Amino acid sequence: MPKKYRFNLELPGVDESRLAELLEATGAASRTEVIRRALENYSALVSQSAEGNRIYVGKDRSHITGEIIIPNLGPLRSKRE
């Protein structure tokens, strides 16, 4: 089993509200699960962006309504660093 880490997270009220809304909207079991899912998704977005791929939003390929821009990535480090 992977090693687990415990930490405290201080959020402004607005972010706590967003976290609670996501908890309810996604049916996640806990705030931890919401954060874990968010981290997985952010990691995937950053990886795709780093490879030069663009991330589009739309109902299907013929109805693209927007693009997700990942700001302030800076230089990405390899997992070994």
Order of alpha helices (4+ residues) and beta strands (2+ residues): alpha-alpha-beta-beta
